[in-house]
């Protein structure tokens, strides 16, 4: 079994967000492990792919992920 990359984990999170946050905690844990393996400090998300692409939605996402040990930023 191959290990999930950060890009694959990020895509899983986008899919989960579109599916009303189905299994989001499991995807966050997978992303956290992938970030650790690749030596990255934070995950970068494309705000245009988010279901709720406004400031409040992005801040809520950052807070939720931070509680689970993942730092989030957004591409421009």
C-alpha atoms as a printed R data frame, in Angstrom:
   type eleno elety resid chain resno       x      y      z
1  ATOM     1    CA   UNK     A     1   0.000  0.000  0.000
2  ATOM     2    CA   UNK     A     2   1.467  3.343 -1.019
3  ATOM     3    CA   UNK     A     3   1.319  6.295  1.312
4  ATOM     4    CA   UNK     A     4  -0.911  9.248  0.550
5  ATOM     5    CA   UNK     A     5   0.766 12.434 -0.687
6  ATOM     6    CA   UNK     A     6  -0.181 15.915  0.473
7  ATOM     7    CA   UNK     A     7  -1.832 16.598 -2.909
8  ATOM     8    CA   UNK     A     8  -3.949 13.440 -2.662
9  ATOM     9    CA   UNK     A     9  -4.931 14.226  0.921
10 ATOM    10    CA   UNK     A    10  -5.860 17.779 -0.076
11 ATOM    11    CA   UNK     A    11  -8.082 16.503 -2.890
12 ATOM    12    CA   UNK     A    12  -9.773 14.124 -0.431
13 ATOM    13    CA   UNK     A    13 -10.510 17.084  1.829
14 ATOM    14    CA   UNK     A    14 -12.013 19.079 -1.078
15 ATOM    15    CA   UNK     A    15 -14.261 16.081 -1.851
16 ATOM    16    CA   UNK     A    16 -15.216 15.766  1.804
17 ATOM    17    CA   UNK     A    17 -16.082 19.458  2.040
18 ATOM    18    CA   UNK     A    18 -18.322 19.135 -1.042
19 ATOM    19    CA   UNK     A    19 -19.988 16.091  0.604
20 ATOM    20    CA   UNK     A    20 -21.044 18.082  3.683
21 ATOM    21    CA   UNK     A    21 -17.859 17.259  5.651
22 ATOM    22    CA   UNK     A    22 -18.193 13.475  5.377
23 ATOM    23    CA   UNK     A    23 -15.216 11.793  7.122
24 ATOM    24    CA   UNK     A    24 -13.418 15.135  7.404
25 ATOM    25    CA   UNK     A    25 -11.559 14.181 10.601
26 ATOM    26    CA   UNK     A    26 -10.096 11.061  8.956
27 ATOM    27    CA   UNK     A    27  -8.976 13.130  5.953
28 ATOM    28    CA   UNK     A    28  -7.389 15.731  8.240
29 ATOM    29    CA   UNK     A    29  -5.455 12.977 10.036
30 ATOM    30    CA   UNK     A    30  -4.264 11.627  6.674
31 ATOM    31    CA   UNK     A    31  -3.205 15.132  5.611
32 ATOM    32    CA   UNK     A    32  -1.347 15.651  8.912
33 ATOM    33    CA   UNK     A    33   0.590 12.403  8.389
34 ATOM    34    CA   UNK     A    34   1.398 13.315  4.773
35 ATOM    35    CA   UNK     A    35   2.642 16.772  5.807
36 ATOM    36    CA   UNK     A    36   4.867 15.178  8.423
37 ATOM    37    CA   UNK     A    37   6.314 12.670  5.946
38 ATOM    38    CA   UNK     A    38   7.032 15.374  3.376
39 ATOM    39    CA   UNK     A    39   8.484 17.756  5.966
40 ATOM    40    CA   UNK     A    40   5.960 20.512  5.331
41 ATOM    41    CA   UNK     A    41   4.691 22.887  7.999
42 ATOM    42    CA   UNK     A    42   1.275 23.737  6.569
43 ATOM    43    CA   UNK     A    43  -1.302 22.738  3.999
44 ATOM    44    CA   UNK     A    44  -2.143 25.165  1.192
45 ATOM    45    CA   UNK     A    45  -5.696 25.174 -0.142
46 ATOM    46    CA   UNK     A    46  -7.145 26.829 -3.235
47 ATOM    47    CA   UNK     A    47  -9.978 29.052 -2.001
48 ATOM    48    CA   UNK     A    48 -11.841 28.725 -5.312
49 ATOM    49    CA   UNK     A    49 -12.345 24.998 -4.587
50 ATOM    50    CA   UNK     A    50 -13.937 25.632 -1.197
51 ATOM    51    CA   UNK     A    51 -17.672 25.333 -0.697
52 ATOM    52    CA   UNK     A    52 -17.759 28.431  1.507
53 ATOM    53    CA   UNK     A    53 -15.232 30.781 -0.059
54 ATOM    54    CA   UNK     A    54 -15.629 33.823  2.133
55 ATOM    55    CA   UNK     A    55 -13.554 35.166  4.982
56 ATOM    56    CA   UNK     A    56 -15.722 33.578  7.675
57 ATOM    57    CA   UNK     A    57 -15.598 30.188  5.946
58 ATOM    58    CA   UNK     A    58 -11.827 30.295  5.555
59 ATOM    59    CA   UNK     A    59 -11.307 31.352  9.195
60 ATOM    60    CA   UNK     A    60 -13.627 28.581 10.399
61 ATOM    61    CA   UNK     A    61 -11.691 26.059  8.315
62 ATOM    62    CA   UNK     A    62  -8.358 27.314  9.686
63 ATOM    63    CA   UNK     A    63  -9.621 27.100 13.272
64 ATOM    64    CA   UNK     A    64 -11.060 23.602 12.821
65 ATOM    65    CA   UNK     A    65  -7.869 22.272 11.210
66 ATOM    66    CA   UNK     A    66  -5.666 24.031 13.806
67 ATOM    67    CA   UNK     A    67  -7.564 22.220 16.590
68 ATOM    68    CA   UNK     A    68  -6.547 18.972 14.870
69 ATOM    69    CA   UNK     A    69  -2.890 19.999 14.534
70 ATOM    70    CA   UNK     A    70  -2.803 21.154 10.912
71 ATOM    71    CA   UNK     A    71  -1.865 24.697  9.910
72 ATOM    72    CA   UNK     A    72  -3.796 25.945  6.858
73 ATOM    73    CA   UNK     A    73  -3.078 28.719  4.391
74 ATOM    74    CA   UNK     A    74  -4.767 29.718  1.153
75 ATOM    75    CA   UNK     A    75  -3.235 30.320 -2.260
76 ATOM    76    CA   UNK     A    76  -3.900 33.627 -3.957
